[in-house]
């Protein structure tokens, strides 16, 4: 597996993997309108062009992606996605480590959030050293668990 910056030509594949990965999340919450599912191809393309997206490839296939953007002293990580047929093989963990490594030394902390019912995501983030800071109710069915990790902890 290779991880590196997304190229503009990758936007369509990132869009497709993101949609496929978040369908399962939508089923957990009974909500087909989660933000990653309503994001347009143009919005994904803009994120790719901004340089905030890393992708994982196996052979020539794009199998995962993650976004990381720096504001003040924090790297905000989001849209960590892995193609459903290759989940559970460490791709998400590798993408998380890659975005952290990319921004290490430039930030004081990393921050992310996930849904309160997303047990696999919560396990991954806790194992990577993230700690819950607070939970925000989005609506009656979705609450977002916000987590942070100091940039010095690995």
C-alpha positions as CSV (number, residue, x, y, z in Angstrom):
1,X,0.0,0.0,0.0
2,X,1.2,3.5,-0.8
3,X,0.0,6.7,0.9
4,X,0.5,10.1,-0.6
5,X,-1.1,13.4,-1.6
6,X,-4.2,13.2,-3.7
7,X,-4.0,14.5,-7.2
8,X,-6.8,16.5,-8.9
9,X,-7.5,13.5,-11.1
10,X,-8.2,11.5,-7.9
11,X,-11.3,13.5,-6.9
12,X,-13.8,11.1,-8.5
13,X,-12.3,8.1,-6.8
14,X,-12.2,9.9,-3.5
15,X,-15.8,10.9,-3.9
16,X,-16.8,7.2,-4.7
17,X,-14.9,5.7,-1.8
18,X,-16.3,8.3,0.6
19,X,-19.8,7.6,-0.5
20,X,-19.3,3.8,-0.2
21,X,-17.7,4.1,3.2
22,X,-20.4,6.4,4.6
23,X,-23.3,4.3,3.5
24,X,-22.6,2.0,6.5
25,X,-22.5,5.0,8.8
26,X,-25.9,6.2,7.4
27,X,-27.4,2.8,8.1
28,X,-26.1,2.9,11.8
29,X,-27.9,6.2,12.3
30,X,-30.9,5.8,10.0
31,X,-29.8,9.0,8.3
32,X,-29.0,9.1,4.5
33,X,-28.2,12.8,4.8
34,X,-24.9,12.7,6.6
35,X,-22.6,15.5,5.4
36,X,-20.1,13.2,3.7
37,X,-23.0,11.7,1.7
38,X,-24.4,15.0,0.6
39,X,-21.0,16.6,-0.3
40,X,-20.8,17.2,-4.0
41,X,-18.0,16.1,-6.4
42,X,-17.1,19.7,-6.8
43,X,-16.6,20.0,-3.0
44,X,-14.5,16.9,-2.9
45,X,-12.5,18.2,-5.8
46,X,-11.9,21.5,-4.0
47,X,-10.6,19.6,-0.9
48,X,-8.2,17.6,-3.1
49,X,-7.0,20.7,-5.0
50,X,-6.4,22.5,-1.6
51,X,-3.8,19.9,-0.8
52,X,-5.6,18.7,2.3
53,X,-6.2,15.1,1.2
54,X,-4.0,12.0,1.4
55,X,-5.0,8.8,-0.4
56,X,-4.1,5.1,0.1
57,X,-3.5,3.0,-3.0
58,X,-3.2,-0.8,-3.4
59,X,-1.9,-1.4,-6.9
60,X,-3.6,1.2,-9.0
61,X,-6.7,1.3,-6.9
62,X,-7.6,4.1,-4.5
63,X,-8.7,2.3,-1.3
64,X,-8.9,5.1,1.2
65,X,-8.5,8.8,1.9
66,X,-8.2,11.3,4.8
67,X,-8.3,15.0,5.1
68,X,-6.1,17.1,7.4
69,X,-6.1,20.9,7.6
70,X,-4.3,23.2,10.0
71,X,-6.0,26.0,11.8
72,X,-4.0,27.8,14.4
73,X,-2.1,25.1,16.3
74,X,-4.5,22.3,15.5
75,X,-4.6,19.8,12.7
76,X,-8.3,19.0,12.1
77,X,-8.7,15.5,10.7
78,X,-11.8,14.4,8.8
79,X,-13.3,12.2,6.2
80,X,-11.2,9.2,7.1
81,X,-12.6,6.6,4.7
82,X,-11.7,3.1,3.5
83,X,-13.4,1.2,0.7
84,X,-15.9,-1.3,2.4
85,X,-14.3,-4.4,0.8
86,X,-10.9,-3.7,2.3
87,X,-11.9,-2.4,5.8
88,X,-10.3,-4.1,8.7
89,X,-6.8,-4.4,7.1
90,X,-5.1,-1.5,8.8
91,X,-5.7,1.1,6.0
92,X,-7.6,3.5,8.2
93,X,-4.9,3.2,10.9
94,X,-2.2,3.9,8.3
95,X,-4.0,6.9,6.9
96,X,-4.4,8.3,10.4
97,X,-0.7,7.9,11.1
98,X,0.2,9.4,7.8
99,X,-1.8,12.6,8.3
100,X,-0.4,12.9,11.8
101,X,3.2,12.4,10.5
102,X,2.6,15.0,7.7
103,X,1.6,17.7,10.2
104,X,3.8,16.7,13.2
105,X,6.1,19.5,14.3
106,X,3.7,22.1,12.9
107,X,0.9,21.7,15.3
108,X,0.3,21.2,19.1
109,X,-2.7,18.9,18.7
110,X,-4.8,16.8,16.4
111,X,-8.6,17.0,16.6
112,X,-11.3,14.9,15.0
113,X,-14.9,13.7,15.6
114,X,-17.0,10.7,14.8
115,X,-20.6,9.6,15.5
116,X,-21.4,8.2,18.9
117,X,-22.6,4.8,17.4
118,X,-19.4,4.4,15.3
119,X,-17.8,1.9,17.6
120,X,-15.1,0.8,15.1
121,X,-14.0,4.5,14.6
122,X,-14.0,5.1,18.4
123,X,-11.9,2.1,19.0
124,X,-9.4,3.1,16.2
125,X,-9.1,6.7,17.6
126,X,-8.7,5.6,21.2
127,X,-6.1,3.0,20.2
128,X,-4.2,5.8,18.4
129,X,-4.2,7.9,21.6
130,X,-7.2,10.2,21.1
131,X,-9.2,11.2,24.1
132,X,-12.8,12.4,24.1
133,X,-13.3,16.0,24.9
134,X,-17.0,16.5,24.4
135,X,-20.1,15.3,22.6
136,X,-22.4,17.5,20.6
137,X,-26.0,16.4,19.6
138,X,-26.6,17.1,16.0
139,X,-30.2,15.9,16.1
140,X,-32.3,13.2,17.8
141,X,-30.3,10.4,16.1
142,X,-26.8,11.7,15.8
143,X,-24.3,13.0,18.3
144,X,-20.7,13.7,17.4
145,X,-17.9,12.6,19.8
146,X,-15.1,15.1,19.6
147,X,-11.6,13.8,20.4
148,X,-8.1,15.3,20.6
149,X,-4.5,14.1,20.8
150,X,-1.4,16.0,21.6
151,X,1.0,16.2,18.7
152,X,3.8,14.9,20.9
153,X,2.0,11.6,21.7
154,X,2.3,8.7,19.3
